[in-house]
Amino acid sequence: GDVWRINDEQKREVFFIVVLMQTFANVMFYFNQYDINNDEQSIQTGLNDWLNRGNRDEINSKLIEVVQLDVSKSYIALFQLENDDLGYPHLNKGLNGKFKMEHSVHGTNGISYEEIKTNRGMYGILFGKNSNHKIDHISAELIHEEFSFTSDVSEDEVFVKYKKLPSQFKQTFPAVLTYYDENNNPLNN
């Protein structure tokens, strides 16, 4: 009998439709990942949703500041929890102008150093509290590389500071932090 045959033109059309459907699915997946609007309320809501995933007890955060790391697509959103601990999520900005959360760090009641990988390279992040403005500046010295940087925190009660790290470095974490008063005397020795 007659065998149902697909000619080459029909094969190309089917292939084109399959590729189009896959491309559409990929675009939808991408835009669904980047779903946090670029405004304070949306970031606050997205942050609380992120912090509460899988938790029995509700965690409430208070967004303090959102900082873009130079001209990268990465942002740090400093927040404080009800128990006064600080933290931040690393937000990535998508092509649609919205954010997705990459990861978060929280639970410090002091000062912490973290590293962040961005589309523009590695950054060293300092965040924490400077109660009573006792600390004038902080020096962060990388343990595994010959590099240090200093950040002025004299005007800040809570802060997030950053420094672009040289691209040739392999290990940019951890760092030794030294706090100094206004007379350049170390406070934590």
N, CA, C and O of each residue as an XYZ file, in Angstrom:
756
protein
N       0.786     -1.162      0.000
C       0.000      0.000      0.000
C       0.844      1.247      0.000
O       2.073      1.215     -0.048
N       0.138      2.326      0.056
C       0.807      3.626      0.105
C       1.469      3.830      1.461
O       0.879      3.559      2.507
N       2.671      4.299      1.421
C       3.408      4.633      2.644
C       3.376      6.145      2.797
O       3.637      6.894      1.855
N       3.047      6.569      4.010
C       3.007      8.005      4.293
C       4.424      8.536      4.271
O       5.267      8.052      5.027
N       4.707      9.492      3.450
C       6.070     10.003      3.295
C       6.120     11.485      3.637
O       5.190     12.247      3.372
N       7.250     11.861      4.240
C       7.491     13.274      4.546
C       8.632     13.716      3.640
O       9.721     13.141      3.658
N       8.362     14.747      2.852
C       9.427     15.213      1.962
C      10.376     16.141      2.740
O      10.111     16.486      3.892
N      11.476     16.534      2.100
C      12.504     17.344      2.756
C      11.967     18.690      3.226
O      12.355     19.168      4.291
N      11.089     19.302      2.457
C      10.540     20.596      2.853
C       9.701     20.453      4.126
O       9.767     21.313      5.005
N       8.932     19.399      4.234
C       8.125     19.155      5.433
C       9.028     18.877      6.640
O       8.728     19.312      7.751
N      10.135     18.153      6.424
C      11.087     17.885      7.510
C      11.673     19.193      8.030
O      11.805     19.380      9.239
N      12.027     20.106      7.108
C      12.576     21.413      7.513
C      11.547     22.214      8.303
O      11.891     22.865      9.290
N      10.300     22.170      7.880
C       9.237     22.899      8.586
C       9.048     22.353     10.004
O       8.923     23.125     10.954
N       9.027     21.034     10.147
C       8.884     20.424     11.467
C      10.087     20.784     12.335
O       9.920     21.143     13.500
N      11.278     20.692     11.789
C      12.497     21.047     12.524
C      12.435     22.507     12.979
O      12.746     22.818     14.128
N      12.032     23.397     12.069
C      11.932     24.823     12.394
C      10.927     25.062     13.531
O      11.189     25.858     14.432
N       9.791     24.378     13.488
C       8.768     24.521     14.533
C       9.303     24.018     15.876
O       9.073     24.651     16.906
N      10.006     22.901     15.876
C      10.574     22.351     17.117
C      11.611     23.325     17.692
O      11.616     23.585     18.896
N      12.479     23.859     16.842
C      13.488     24.820     17.301
C      12.808     26.075     17.849
O      13.224     26.605     18.879
N      11.772     26.548     17.171
C      11.033     27.731     17.624
C      10.392     27.480     18.990
O      10.443     28.343     19.867
N       9.791     26.307     19.173
C       9.160     25.979     20.455
C      10.202     25.893     21.570
O       9.953     26.365     22.679
N      11.357     25.301     21.294
C      12.416     25.189     22.294
C      12.958     26.567     22.662
O      13.210     26.848     23.833
N      13.134     27.419     21.665
C      13.606     28.784     21.915
C      12.607     29.546     22.784
O      12.999     30.232     23.728
N      11.336     29.427     22.471
C      10.291     30.076     23.270
C      10.315     29.557     24.712
O      10.203     30.343     25.654
N      10.459     28.249     24.888
C      10.515     27.650     26.232
C      11.727     28.180     27.000
O      11.627     28.488     28.187
N      12.876     28.284     26.316
C      14.084     28.807     26.966
C      13.905     30.260     27.389
O      14.313     30.642     28.486
N      13.296     31.071     26.528
C      13.053     32.486     26.846
C      12.106     32.595     28.044
O      12.341     33.398     28.946
N      11.054     31.805     28.057
C      10.103     31.832     29.179
C      10.789     31.400     30.471
O      10.561     32.002     31.520
N      11.625     30.367     30.409
C      12.360     29.905     31.589
C      13.256     31.023     32.110
O      13.305     31.275     33.314
N      13.966     31.693     31.200
C      14.866     32.788     31.580
C      14.093     33.901     32.282
O      14.469     34.330     33.373
N      13.010     34.366     31.655
C      12.265     35.487     32.226
C      11.551     35.102     33.527
O      11.324     35.961     34.379
N      11.196     33.828     33.688
C      10.603     33.396     34.952
C      11.627     33.365     36.078
O      11.262     33.533     37.241
N      12.900     33.153     35.758
C      13.944     33.192     36.783
C      14.187     34.622     37.253
O      14.385     34.853     38.445
N      14.174     35.572     36.342
C      14.411     36.982     36.659
C      13.050     37.638     36.884
O      12.501     38.288     35.994
N      12.514     37.452     38.108
C      11.132     37.850     38.357
C      10.962     38.909     39.444
O       9.833     39.224     39.821
N      12.070     39.465     39.959
C      11.972     40.476     41.013
C      12.147     41.851     40.375
O      13.196     42.158     39.809
N      11.106     42.672     40.474
C      11.170     44.018     39.901
C      12.255     44.848     40.571
O      12.636     44.600     41.715
N      12.741     45.832     39.837
C      13.822     46.695     40.314
C      13.248     47.860     41.134
O      13.382     49.026     40.763
N      12.609     47.517     42.251
C      12.141     48.536     43.183
C      12.243     47.966     44.593
O      12.280     46.751     44.784
N      12.289     48.858     45.572
C      12.545     48.462     46.958
C      11.526     47.453     47.485
O      11.908     46.469     48.117
N      10.235     47.683     47.236
C       9.194     46.785     47.750
C       9.309     45.385     47.143
O       9.168     44.391     47.856
N       9.560     45.297     45.844
C       9.699     43.986     45.192
C      10.920     43.243     45.698
O      10.868     42.031     45.909
N      12.030     43.965     45.895
C      13.247     43.338     46.422
C      12.986     42.841     47.845
O      13.391     41.735     48.203
N      12.303     43.665     48.662
C      11.972     43.262     50.036
C      11.106     41.997     50.038
O      11.381     41.068     50.799
N      10.082     41.948     49.211
C       9.199     40.782     49.130
C       9.965     39.560     48.631
O       9.834     38.471     49.190
N      10.768     39.739     47.573
C      11.564     38.635     47.040
C      12.557     38.112     48.061
O      12.799     36.907     48.139
N      13.134     39.018     48.846
C      14.094     38.635     49.881
C      13.408     37.795     50.957
O      13.930     36.750     51.346
N      12.254     38.234     51.440
C      11.542     37.463     52.476
C      11.100     36.102     51.944
O      11.180     35.105     52.661
N      10.633     36.049     50.693
C      10.276     34.756     50.084
C      11.493     33.833     50.044
O      11.390     32.650     50.370
N      12.637     34.371     49.648
C      13.885     33.615     49.549
C      14.308     33.093     50.923
O      14.652     31.919     51.064
N      14.281     33.966     51.934
C      14.725     33.590     53.277
C      13.798     32.568     53.926
O      14.234     31.790     54.775
N      12.533     32.560     53.540
C      11.558     31.678     54.177
C      11.336     30.363     53.449
O      10.542     29.542     53.908
N      12.004     30.140     52.339
C      11.795     28.876     51.628
C      12.284     27.714     52.515
O      13.443     27.664     52.926
N      11.370     26.803     52.786
C      11.713     25.621     53.581
C      11.801     25.848     55.076
O      12.210     24.932     55.790
N      11.442     27.012     55.593
C      11.518     27.275     57.035
C      10.152     27.148     57.681
O       9.135     27.510     57.088
N      10.137     26.635     58.895
C       8.893     26.567     59.663
C       8.565     27.916     60.274
O       7.429     28.383     60.201
N       9.570     28.537     60.878
C       9.376     29.840     61.509
C       9.603     30.931     60.473
O      10.565     30.891     59.706
N       8.708     31.895     60.466
C       8.814     32.966     59.478
C       9.972     33.907     59.819
O      10.106     34.366     60.953
N      10.793     34.181     58.824
C      11.902     35.121     58.964
C      11.488     36.418     58.294
O      11.072     36.423     57.136
N      11.604     37.515     59.026
C      11.307     38.826     58.467
C      12.578     39.646     58.403
O      13.333     39.716     59.373
N      12.810     40.258     57.271
C      13.999     41.089     57.086
C      13.581     42.526     56.813
O      12.457     42.802     56.393
N      14.509     43.420     57.060
C      14.304     44.833     56.731
C      15.407     45.231     55.760
O      16.586     45.236     56.113
N      15.015     45.562     54.542
C      15.964     45.982     53.522
C      16.557     47.333     53.925
O      15.825     48.269     54.248
N      17.884     47.427     53.902
C      18.560     48.661     54.303
C      19.061     49.435     53.090
O      18.868     50.646     52.986
N      19.711     48.710     52.167
C      20.367     49.394     51.048
C      20.612     48.400     49.924
O      20.916     47.233     50.174
N      20.481     48.861     48.685
C      20.806     48.045     47.514
C      21.963     48.733     46.800
O      21.874     49.911     46.454
N      23.055     47.990     46.579
C      24.281     48.546     46.013
C      24.666     47.761     44.766
O      24.778     46.536     44.809
N      24.868     48.465     43.657
C      25.367     47.823     42.441
C      26.890     47.766     42.522
O      27.531     48.736     42.925
N      27.467     46.627     42.138
C      28.920     46.464     42.130
C      29.468     47.021     40.818
O      29.496     46.338     39.794
N      29.903     48.284     40.878
C      30.395     49.007     39.704
C      29.386     48.911     38.559
O      28.199     49.162     38.766
N      29.840     48.550     37.353
C      28.939     48.459     36.198
C      28.568     47.008     35.890
O      28.148     46.691     34.777
N      28.727     46.131     36.884
C      28.376     44.725     36.677
C      26.859     44.559     36.748
O      26.126     45.509     37.022
N      26.409     43.333     36.495
C      24.988     42.999     36.618
C      24.645     42.571     38.039
O      23.508     42.188     38.316
N      25.627     42.635     38.946
C      25.458     42.162     40.318
C      25.145     43.297     41.280
O      25.713     44.387     41.211
N      24.216     42.994     42.179
C      23.796     43.934     43.217
C      23.829     43.214     44.559
O      23.621     42.003     44.631
N      24.091     43.964     45.609
C      24.048     43.469     46.979
C      22.926     44.219     47.680
O      22.880     45.448     47.642
N      22.018     43.485     48.322
C      20.903     44.109     49.044
C      21.105     43.852     50.539
O      20.743     42.789     51.044
N      21.678     44.819     51.239
C      21.944     44.682     52.666
C      20.623     44.670     53.431
O      19.754     45.510     53.197
N      20.478     43.706     54.353
C      19.265     43.637     55.164
C      19.604     43.307     56.612
O      20.695     42.835     56.928
N      18.625     43.573     57.486
C      18.755     43.255     58.896
C      17.570     42.390     59.307
O      16.433     42.645     58.908
N      17.848     41.365     60.109
C      16.796     40.489     60.617
C      16.254     41.031     61.930
O      16.816     41.965     62.503
N      15.159     40.441     62.404
C      14.541     40.887     63.660
C      15.482     40.738     64.851
O      15.359     41.475     65.830
N      16.436     39.776     64.777
C      17.395     39.585     65.872
C      18.641     40.474     65.709
O      19.635     40.281     66.409
N      18.586     41.438     64.792
C      19.648     42.406     64.502
C      20.798     41.855     63.667
O      21.716     42.604     63.332
N      20.775     40.555     63.316
C      21.807     40.032     62.427
C      21.675     40.679     61.055
O      20.579     41.025     60.616
N      22.814     40.835     60.389
C      22.846     41.405     59.041
C      23.073     40.308     58.011
O      23.528     39.212     58.337
N      22.747     40.622     56.769
C      23.008     39.719     55.664
C      22.748     40.418     54.349
O      22.389     41.595     54.308
N      22.935     39.678     53.282
C      22.646     40.214     51.949
C      22.380     39.075     50.992
O      22.930     37.987     51.158
N      21.538     39.307     49.985
C      21.499     38.404     48.847
C      22.336     39.012     47.712
O      22.458     40.231     47.588
N      22.898     38.140     46.906
C      23.548     38.564     45.663
C      22.465     38.503     44.595
O      21.975     37.428     44.250
N      22.097     39.676     44.075
C      21.081     39.779     43.031
C      21.764     39.934     41.680
O      22.747     40.665     41.557
N      21.252     39.258     40.684
C      21.756     39.388     39.322
C      20.662     40.031     38.478
O      19.508     39.605     38.533
N      21.010     41.048     37.699
C      20.039     41.747     36.866
C      20.006     41.125     35.476
O      21.040     40.972     34.825
N      18.797     40.766     35.029
C      18.631     40.119     33.733
C      18.374     41.099     32.614
O      18.293     42.308     32.826
N      18.248     40.558     31.421
C      17.983     41.363     30.233
C      16.651     42.097     30.311
O      16.465     43.132     29.670
N      15.718     41.554     31.106
C      14.406     42.181     31.252
C      14.401     43.276     32.324
O      13.347     43.840     32.619
N      15.572     43.586     32.916
C      15.663     44.633     33.925
C      15.243     44.179     35.309
O      15.234     44.977     36.246
N      14.891     42.896     35.453
C      14.486     42.355     36.746
C      15.619     41.532     37.343
O      16.590     41.201     36.663
N      15.479     41.203     38.643
C      16.518     40.480     39.367
C      16.146     39.033     39.615
O      14.974     38.656     39.628
N      17.200     38.227     39.814
C      17.041     36.906     40.406
C      18.072     36.805     41.524
O      19.150     37.394     41.444
N      17.730     36.054     42.566
C      18.644     35.869     43.688
C      19.584     34.715     43.370
O      19.151     33.611     43.039
N      20.871     34.991     43.477
C      21.882     33.963     43.233
C      22.154     33.164     44.502
O      22.131     31.933     44.488
N      22.410     33.870     45.592
C      22.617     33.250     46.898
C      22.503     34.337     47.958
O      22.460     35.526     47.641
N      22.457     33.922     49.205
C      22.401     34.907     50.283
C      23.307     34.477     51.420
O      23.628     33.300     51.583
N      23.708     35.467     52.201
C      24.535     35.266     53.384
C      23.869     36.053     54.494
O      23.511     37.215     54.300
N      23.696     35.441     55.650
C      23.195     36.194     56.799
C      23.595     35.508     58.091
O      24.034     34.359     58.100
N      23.431     36.242     59.178
C      23.726     35.675     60.484
C      24.906     36.328     61.181
O      25.373     35.830     62.205
N      25.394     37.437     60.639
C      26.494     38.103     61.322
C      25.967     39.271     62.139
O      25.084     40.012     61.707
N      26.530     39.413     63.321
C      26.203     40.549     64.160
C      27.427     41.453     64.259
O      27.440     42.413     65.030
N      28.447     41.141     63.476
C      29.668     41.933     63.470
C      29.982     42.399     62.067
O      29.154     43.019     61.401
N      31.194     42.091     61.627
C      31.654     42.494     60.296
C      32.166     41.255     59.575
O      32.883     40.444     60.161
N      31.802     41.106     58.313
C      32.202     39.932     57.535
C      32.800     40.336     56.199
O      32.515     41.406     55.661
N      33.643     39.442     55.677
C      34.199     39.561     54.328
C      33.690     38.371     53.528
O      33.723     37.234     53.999
N      33.219     38.642     52.314
C      32.784     37.589     51.395
C      33.335     37.918     50.011
O      33.751     39.047     49.749
N      33.333     36.924     49.133
C      33.694     37.152     47.741
C      32.461     36.933     46.876
O      31.629     36.075     47.169
N      32.353     37.714     45.814
C      31.226     37.617     44.889
C      31.783     37.533     43.471
O      32.598     38.361     43.063
N      31.334     36.527     42.728
C      31.700     36.422     41.317
C      30.639     37.139     40.502
O      29.452     36.833     40.619
N      31.060     38.098     39.672
C      30.143     38.856     38.830
C      30.520     38.656     37.364
O      31.512     37.997     37.051
N      29.725     39.227     36.482
C      30.063     39.185     35.057
C      31.262     40.073     34.742
O      31.759     40.052     33.617
N      31.733     40.849     35.706
C      32.908     41.720     35.544
C      34.084     41.272     36.393
O      35.041     42.026     36.567
N      34.028     40.046     36.928
C      35.135     39.535     37.735
C      34.755     39.389     39.201
O      33.587     39.514     39.572
N      35.762     39.123     40.027
C      35.549     38.896     41.456
C      35.581     40.209     42.223
O      36.331     41.129     41.899
N      34.737     40.265     43.256
C      34.686     41.417     44.157
C      34.808     40.934     45.593
O      34.269     39.890     45.958
N      35.517     41.701     46.397
C      35.552     41.495     47.838
C      34.473     42.364     48.458
O      34.370     43.551     48.147
N      33.669     41.777     49.333
C      32.542     42.474     49.959
C      32.779     42.540     51.466
O      33.039     41.520     52.104
N      32.688     43.731     52.024
C      32.679     43.923     53.471
C      31.289     44.380     53.866
O      30.748     45.308     53.265
N      30.701     43.741     54.870
C      29.419     44.230     55.371
C      29.364     44.009     56.871
O      29.961     43.071     57.400
N      28.641     44.883     57.543
C      28.532     44.727     58.984
C      28.039     45.972     59.669
O      27.445     46.864     59.062
N      28.313     46.000     60.986
C      27.861     47.090     61.846
C      29.046     47.859     62.382
O      30.120     47.306     62.619
N      28.828     49.128     62.563
C      29.821     50.017     63.161
C      29.124     50.810     64.265
O      28.973     52.029     64.183
N      28.707     50.082     65.295
C      27.956     50.700     66.392
C      28.752     51.837     67.011
O      29.949     51.709     67.266
N      28.083     52.927     67.245
C      28.677     54.126     67.855
C      29.814     54.719     67.026
O      30.577     55.549     67.521
N      29.928     54.300     65.774
C      30.959     54.831     64.860
C      32.368     54.736     65.451
O      33.186     55.634     65.255
N      32.648     53.651     66.171
C      33.975     53.457     66.779
C      35.051     53.175     65.720
O      36.219     53.522     65.894
N      34.628     52.537     64.620
C      35.584     52.146     63.579
C      35.640     53.245     62.529
O      34.608     53.672     62.010
N      36.853     53.703     62.218
C      37.044     54.713     61.182
C      37.191     54.050     59.812
O      36.565     54.469     58.838
N      38.030     53.006     59.750
C      38.231     52.286     58.496
C      38.624     50.836     58.787
O      39.073     50.493     59.880
N      38.436     50.007     57.767
C      38.717     48.576     57.876
C      39.688     48.187     56.777
O      39.529     48.581     55.621
N      40.688     47.417     57.146
C      41.622     46.856     56.176
C      41.295     45.379     56.000
O      41.172     44.639     56.975
N      41.157     44.962     54.751
C      40.929     43.548     54.421
C      42.150     43.049     53.671
O      42.458     43.539     52.585
N      42.843     42.083     54.242
C      44.047     41.520     53.622
C      43.786     40.065     53.261
O      43.529     39.232     54.131
N      43.856     39.766     51.946
C      43.605     38.403     51.490
C      44.683     37.477     52.039
O      45.859     37.836     52.084
N      44.273     36.290     52.453
C      45.206     35.333     53.050
C      46.060     34.648     51.990
O      47.256     34.442     52.196
N      45.452     34.292     50.850
C      46.150     33.496     49.845
C      46.742     34.312     48.695
O      47.387     33.749     47.810
N      46.537     35.602     48.696
C      47.060     36.462     47.627
C      47.705     37.697     48.258
O      47.375     38.075     49.382
N      48.624     38.318     47.524
C      49.274     39.545     47.979
C      48.387     40.734     47.621
O      48.617     41.406     46.616
N      47.372     40.989     48.448
C      46.447     42.072     48.140
C      45.694     42.466     49.395
O      45.283     41.619     50.188
N      45.521     43.770     49.559
C      44.672     44.271     50.639
C      43.976     45.532     50.145
O      44.420     46.177     49.195
N      42.877     45.866     50.809
C      42.184     47.113     50.507
C      41.604     47.668     51.794
O      41.381     46.939     52.760
N      41.367     48.962     51.788
C      40.847     49.656     52.957
C      39.531     50.337     52.597
O      39.394     50.926     51.525
N      38.576     50.245     53.501
C      37.277     50.888     53.297
C      36.976     51.808     54.470
O      37.119     51.427     55.632
N      36.558     53.021     54.148
C      36.154     54.002     55.145
C      34.726     53.708     55.575
O      33.815     53.679     54.747
N      34.532     53.490     56.872
C      33.188     53.237     57.411
C      32.854     54.233     58.521
O      31.931     54.009     59.304
N      33.602     55.326     58.587
C      33.486     56.277     59.695
C      32.098     56.896     59.822
O      31.691     57.273     60.921
N      31.370     57.007     58.720
C      30.045     57.640     58.738
C      28.901     56.633     58.803
O      27.732     57.021     58.813
N      29.233     55.335     58.846
C      28.217     54.300     58.680
C      27.927     53.531     59.963
O      28.841     53.037     60.624
N      26.651     53.436     60.304
C      26.201     52.577     61.415
C      26.162     51.118     60.946
O      26.604     50.217     61.660
N      25.631     50.895     59.741
C      25.688     49.601     59.052
C      26.186     49.893     57.629
O      25.962     50.980     57.097
N      26.857     48.920     57.027
C      27.486     49.217     55.738
C      27.657     47.966     54.888
O      27.685     46.839     55.382
N      27.769     48.215     53.591
C      28.251     47.234     52.633
C      29.226     47.989     51.739
O      28.872     48.992     51.120
N      30.457     47.495     51.682
C      31.530     48.096     50.880
C      32.073     47.013     49.959
O      31.957     45.826     50.262
N      32.654     47.405     48.857
C      33.182     46.404     47.928
C      34.441     46.918     47.247
O      34.703     48.120     47.198
N      35.213     45.966     46.723
C      36.429     46.286     45.978
C      36.599     45.243     44.888
O      36.528     44.042     45.147
N      36.825     45.713     43.666
C      37.122     44.802     42.540
C      38.479     44.166     42.808
O      39.444     44.863     43.122
N      38.552     42.854     42.685
C      39.793     42.125     42.941
C      40.500     41.827     41.622
O      39.841     41.583     40.611
N      41.827     41.843     41.621
C      42.567     41.576     40.375
C      42.178     40.229     39.749
O      42.032     39.222     40.441
N      42.018     40.244     38.437
C      41.485     39.076     37.719
C      42.420     37.867     37.739
O      41.965     36.738     37.561
N      43.712     38.085     37.950
C      44.643     36.952     37.931
C      44.615     36.140     39.228
O      45.215     35.067     39.282
N      43.938     36.618     40.266
C      43.911     35.921     41.548
C      43.081     34.647     41.476
O      42.018     34.612     40.856
N      43.588     33.597     42.126
C      42.904     32.302     42.148
C      42.093     32.118     43.428
O      41.007     31.539     43.390
N      42.612     32.610     44.580
C      41.932     32.427     45.862
C      41.712     33.789     46.511
O      42.640     34.382     47.060
N      40.483     34.274     46.443
C      40.166     35.603     46.970
C      39.396     35.530     48.297
O      38.824     36.524     48.746
N      39.389     34.367     48.906
C      38.734     34.170     50.191
C      39.550     33.170     50.977
O      40.032     32.199     50.394
N      39.728     33.357     52.267
C      39.228     34.411     53.146
C      40.177     35.604     53.208
O      41.187     35.661     52.506
N      39.820     36.557     54.073
C      40.647     37.740     54.311
C      40.722     37.996     55.813
O      39.800     37.671     56.560
N      41.833     38.582     56.239
C      41.994     39.016     57.621
C      41.529     40.468     57.688
O      41.991     41.314     56.922
N      40.614     40.747     58.610
C      40.084     42.097     58.770
C      40.721     42.767     59.980
O      40.811     42.170     61.053
N      41.160     44.004     59.802
C      41.680     44.807     60.904
C      40.893     46.105     60.932
O      40.749     46.781     59.914
N      40.379     46.449     62.121
C      39.590     47.656     62.306
C      40.486     48.727     62.925
O      41.297     48.439     63.805
N      40.331     49.958     62.457
C      41.149     51.071     62.951
C      40.264     52.211     63.429
O      39.182     52.447     62.891
N      40.744     52.914     64.451
C      40.042     54.116     64.902
C      40.515     55.308     64.076
O      41.330     55.153     63.166
N      40.003     56.496     64.392
C      40.327     57.697     63.607
C      41.794     58.092     63.687
O      42.274     58.845     62.840
N      42.524     57.593     64.699
C      43.963     57.867     64.832
C      44.818     56.761     64.232
O      46.024     56.704     64.469
N      44.189     55.876     63.450
C      44.855     54.766     62.774
C      45.395     53.711     63.735
O      46.324     52.976     63.398
N      44.813     53.636     64.933
C      45.182     52.607     65.902
C      44.310     51.370     65.693
O      43.092     51.498     65.569
N      44.903     50.179     65.651
C      44.113     48.959     65.487
C      43.184     48.758     66.698
O      43.582     48.973     67.843
N      41.946     48.344     66.421
C      40.963     48.144     67.484
C      40.783     46.670     67.855
O      40.267     46.368     68.931
N      41.192     45.769     67.003
C      40.910     44.346     67.261
C      42.175     43.506     67.435
O      42.176     42.323     67.094
N      43.233     44.085     67.951
C      44.454     43.310     68.198
C      44.569     42.934     69.649
O      45.534     42.280     70.043
